[in-house]
């Protein structure tokens, strides 16, 4: 994990917007996986703040739904977390769950597709 450092507000928002885009794509992947009965294993894109990352994470439907309970939570590969805008809140052997905070957390919550469905 990188050392904690301050980032400008706009940069924190940009990171969250990038992660929210990957979350949006992963929501579509989740829908398709559900339609084809792939509840016990499917692949999503790493939801890290790098717009160039195209790595994949294998997880179950249960893990995915647990992740999506909180609009500030994202699945990233170990080492892809950005301590300046997020904290690791859960780890397993395949990925870590990070929680966004500050301006990045506000942006992530605002852009949550599940929050907009109401």
URQUI-V411843 format. One record per residue. N is the residue number from 1. PHI is phi in degrees with one decimal (999 if undefined). PSI is psi in radians with two decimals (999 if undefined). D_CENTER is the distance of its C-alpha to the mean C-alpha in whole Angstrom. Layout:
n=N phi=PHI psi=PSI d_center=D_CENTER
n=N phi=PHI psi=PSI d_center=D_CENTER
This chain:
n=1 phi=999 psi=2.49 d_center=16
n=2 phi=-74.2 psi=2.75 d_center=18
n=3 phi=-69.4 psi=2.59 d_center=20
n=4 phi=-69.9 psi=2.32 d_center=19
n=5 phi=-150.8 psi=2.73 d_center=20
n=6 phi=-72.6 psi=2.51 d_center=20
n=7 phi=-125.5 psi=2.59 d_center=19
n=8 phi=-61.1 psi=2.63 d_center=21
n=9 phi=-52.8 psi=-0.81 d_center=19
n=10 phi=-63.2 psi=-0.68 d_center=19
n=11 phi=-64.9 psi=-0.72 d_center=17
n=12 phi=-60.5 psi=-0.72 d_center=14
n=13 phi=-66.2 psi=-0.72 d_center=14
n=14 phi=-62.8 psi=-0.71 d_center=14
n=15 phi=-61.5 psi=-0.81 d_center=11
n=16 phi=-64.2 psi=-0.65 d_center=9
n=17 phi=-64.6 psi=-0.70 d_center=11
n=18 phi=-62.7 psi=-0.79 d_center=10
n=19 phi=-65.8 psi=-0.66 d_center=6
n=20 phi=-64.3 psi=-0.60 d_center=7
n=21 phi=-63.0 psi=-0.81 d_center=9
n=22 phi=-63.3 psi=-0.66 d_center=7
n=23 phi=-61.5 psi=-0.73 d_center=6
n=24 phi=-61.3 psi=-0.79 d_center=9
n=25 phi=-61.8 psi=-0.75 d_center=11
n=26 phi=-66.1 psi=-0.53 d_center=9
n=27 phi=-62.4 psi=-0.71 d_center=11
n=28 phi=-66.2 psi=-0.74 d_center=14
n=29 phi=-59.4 psi=-0.74 d_center=14
n=30 phi=-60.4 psi=-0.77 d_center=13
n=31 phi=-60.2 psi=-0.79 d_center=16
n=32 phi=-64.3 psi=-0.76 d_center=18
n=33 phi=-58.2 psi=-0.74 d_center=18
n=34 phi=-64.3 psi=-0.69 d_center=19
n=35 phi=-64.6 psi=-0.49 d_center=22
n=36 phi=-104.6 psi=0.22 d_center=23
n=37 phi=66.2 psi=0.64 d_center=23
n=38 phi=-98.3 psi=0.66 d_center=20
n=39 phi=-61.9 psi=-0.48 d_center=19
n=40 phi=-94.0 psi=0.26 d_center=20
n=41 phi=163.1 psi=2.07 d_center=17
n=42 phi=-150.8 psi=3.01 d_center=15
n=43 phi=-116.4 psi=2.36 d_center=13
n=44 phi=-121.1 psi=2.90 d_center=10
n=45 phi=-77.6 psi=2.49 d_center=9
n=46 phi=-56.2 psi=2.33 d_center=7
n=47 phi=-99.4 psi=0.59 d_center=4
n=48 phi=-75.1 psi=3.02 d_center=6
n=49 phi=-78.9 psi=-0.02 d_center=9
n=50 phi=-86.7 psi=2.09 d_center=11
n=51 phi=-70.4 psi=-0.19 d_center=13
n=52 phi=-96.8 psi=-0.17 d_center=15
n=53 phi=-72.2 psi=2.27 d_center=13
n=54 phi=-125.8 psi=0.36 d_center=13
n=55 phi=-69.7 psi=2.72 d_center=13
n=56 phi=-116.0 psi=2.69 d_center=12
n=57 phi=-126.4 psi=2.26 d_center=11
n=58 phi=-90.6 psi=2.29 d_center=13
n=59 phi=-154.3 psi=2.93 d_center=13
n=60 phi=-93.5 psi=2.91 d_center=15
n=61 phi=-59.8 psi=-0.71 d_center=15
n=62 phi=-61.4 psi=-0.79 d_center=15
n=63 phi=-62.5 psi=-0.71 d_center=12
n=64 phi=-64.6 psi=-0.79 d_center=10
n=65 phi=-65.7 psi=-0.63 d_center=12
n=66 phi=-62.9 psi=-0.73 d_center=12
n=67 phi=-60.7 psi=-0.74 d_center=8
n=68 phi=-79.6 psi=-0.06 d_center=9
n=69 phi=-62.1 psi=-0.53 d_center=12
n=70 phi=-114.9 psi=2.13 d_center=10
n=71 phi=-66.1 psi=-0.22 d_center=9
n=72 phi=-96.7 psi=0.06 d_center=8
n=73 phi=-100.3 psi=2.42 d_center=6
n=74 phi=-138.7 psi=2.59 d_center=2
n=75 phi=-95.6 psi=2.17 d_center=4
n=76 phi=-135.2 psi=2.73 d_center=6
n=77 phi=-71.8 psi=2.63 d_center=10
n=78 phi=-55.6 psi=2.30 d_center=12
n=79 phi=91.8 psi=-0.17 d_center=14
n=80 phi=-94.2 psi=-0.02 d_center=11
n=81 phi=-72.2 psi=2.69 d_center=10
n=82 phi=-122.4 psi=1.61 d_center=12
n=83 phi=-56.2 psi=-0.34 d_center=14
n=84 phi=-70.3 psi=-0.37 d_center=15
n=85 phi=-131.9 psi=0.00 d_center=12
n=86 phi=-157.3 psi=2.75 d_center=11
n=87 phi=-122.8 psi=2.41 d_center=12
n=88 phi=-72.8 psi=2.17 d_center=11
n=89 phi=-113.4 psi=-0.23 d_center=12
n=90 phi=-158.0 psi=2.54 d_center=12
n=91 phi=-136.4 psi=2.58 d_center=13
n=92 phi=-140.8 psi=-2.98 d_center=15
n=93 phi=-76.5 psi=-0.13 d_center=17
n=94 phi=-111.3 psi=-0.51 d_center=14
n=95 phi=-163.4 psi=2.95 d_center=11
n=96 phi=-117.7 psi=2.65 d_center=10
n=97 phi=-103.1 psi=2.23 d_center=7
n=98 phi=-110.8 psi=2.64 d_center=7
n=99 phi=-115.8 psi=2.15 d_center=8
n=100 phi=-73.0 psi=2.61 d_center=9
n=101 phi=-139.0 psi=2.96 d_center=13
n=102 phi=63.1 psi=-2.56 d_center=16
n=103 phi=-60.0 psi=-0.59 d_center=16
n=104 phi=-65.3 psi=-0.69 d_center=12
n=105 phi=-67.4 psi=-0.70 d_center=11
n=106 phi=-62.7 psi=-0.79 d_center=14
n=107 phi=-63.1 psi=-0.77 d_center=13
n=108 phi=-60.3 psi=-0.71 d_center=9
n=109 phi=-66.8 psi=-0.75 d_center=11
n=110 phi=-61.8 psi=-0.64 d_center=14
n=111 phi=-91.8 psi=0.10 d_center=12
n=112 phi=-65.2 psi=2.05 d_center=10
n=113 phi=-64.9 psi=-0.52 d_center=12
n=114 phi=-72.5 psi=-0.53 d_center=13
n=115 phi=-71.1 psi=-0.49 d_center=15
n=116 phi=-83.0 psi=-0.17 d_center=17
n=117 phi=-79.3 psi=-0.17 d_center=18
n=118 phi=-76.4 psi=999 d_center=21
